[in-house]
Amino acid sequence: MKKALGLVLGVGLFALLLVFNLKVNGAPGVTQASSAHDDTKDAAAGDPGGTALTIYNQNFFVAREHVPLDLKAGVNHAEFAGIAAHLEPDSVILRDPNGHALQILEQNYRNDPVSPEMLLSFYEGKTIDFVVGRSPDGKDMLQKGKIIRSGFVHPSYVNGYPQQASTQPIVEIDGVLRFGLPGQPIFPALNSDAILKPTPSWLLRTDAPGAFDAEISYVSGGMSWQSDYNLVVSDGGDKKTDMLDVIGWITMHNQSGKTFDNARIKLMAGDVNKIQGQPVAGRMYAMESKAMDAAAMSPPVQEKSFDEFHLYTLQRPTTLRDEETKQVEFVRSTGIHAQRLFIYDGARTGDYGYYNTEQIRNDANYGTASNPKVWVMEEFKNSEANHLGIPLPKGKLRFYRRDTDGHLEFIGENVIDHTPKDETIRVFTGNSFDVVGERKRTNYRVDANQHWMDETFEVRIRNHKKEAVDVRAVEHLYRWTNWKLTEQSAQFRKKDAQTIEFPVTIAPNGEQVVTYTVHYSW
């Protein structure tokens, strides 16, 4: 009976353990996915009390850091010797994130770290030693000199950046004055009022003494970011379209004079209004605070709409060292359909950029010089259906094409502005080698008294390729706003009030000729 009871209890216990194990662990695949998701979420969240940066592509950033304070009841003095070098002092906000009472009686900022010239100024009128060489036994050879003038001039600041100025120092040695230093100065001690780094300081009053981490937020210059896109072009199946593979990189530049360790970084894209040399603390801090409250993002960089801009968040905290350039991939896509365009704009009017409308109409030679170059452009739509569909921050596009030996060759580059999703991108990549154009005026009549003018043009486009090409011949009807075509050899499309376009197809090793006559009246 005891054995049977023990057997029953053992089987029951085994079944309970089995059920418990299944409930806790679930299926192996589900367990791994859940664990990976939790790890990613934890990594994305980072240290909520750590350093956070929002970098703008206009050479400034908003930083949030923590300052350890140990306050006594009453008035306290505190300082933070780790601030960025190009701080906007009026943007500094110090607060206790836990909501404790903290009254700021006074806030100061010093940005005059010691330099050799400044140390010399501390010893003006005094005698110090100079190292002027080495003796045969390897010891320093010293020469005493009296600092008459240090040459130090306090720097002026433009948009937070110091503009250094100085004059030659004057030193008295053995009763004789000389310009310049006789050697390397040796300073007896550092002035007690000297600082080594830019330093904000405060007079604080609190009724709740104790140690805690205060939060400091500020706007500073010296940090920027940009986006760069590398696109590999290959021929589409119909020979008239291209296929693009794109990799986009975010490049961050830190020239703030400070290293930010294990920082959570957000990048703001858009044309944020920034008044140079004026306080921007209110709006910048409000935007920074709102951005820092955002949820954790997916790796490696997640984009989202924010106010009237777009915010790109690095999924993992990273260290951004002073004078460091850091790159992070933020977009990768293949199979993007693009169209290669050949555009011929034959009127060379750039030489007359200063002309007004009256001069354009009255100068008979305006627009008669011919431009032989045919532009090559790539056009594609930034849509989900075309394997993109994300807001693309402004940056440089570099185009490559793979040669028959498998090597990538550079074929052109250009820049794009901030581009929302579902917009079309068209960029100029260079001039065609084998497709050329020629434009000449064949007739010109004007009657100034009757206020009319007729002009006839002939546009020739030659294709030296082994395959046919489609070219858009662009013509600008620049003489006056009131016009009509009285004769034309091909159909045209009106692009705007004074621009038309003739689409033509040119056979291999062939030529197409377009002629038209335009009548102006005013």
Secondary structure by P-SEA (a helix, b strand, c coil): caaaaaaaaaaaaaaaaaaaaaaacccaaaaaaaaaaaaaaaaaacccccbbbbbcccccbbbbbbbbbbccccbbbbbbcccccccccccbbbbccccccccccbbbbbcccccaaaaaaaaccbbbbbbccccccbbbbbbbbbbccccccbbbbccccccccccbbbbbcccccccccccbbbbccccccccccbbbbbbbbbccbbbbbbbbbbcccccccbbbbbbbbbbcccccbbbbbbbbbbbbbccccccccccbbbbbbccccccccccaaaaaaaaaaaaaacccccccbbbbbcccbbbbbccbbbbbcccbbbbbbcccccbbbbbbbbbbbcccccccccccaaaaaaccccccccccbbbbbbbbbbcccccccccccbbbbbbbbbccccbbbbccccccccccccbbbbbbccccccccbbbbbcbbbbbccccbbbbbbbbbbbbcccbbbbbbbbbbcccccbbbbccccbbbbbccccbbbbbbbbcccbbbbbbbbbbbcc
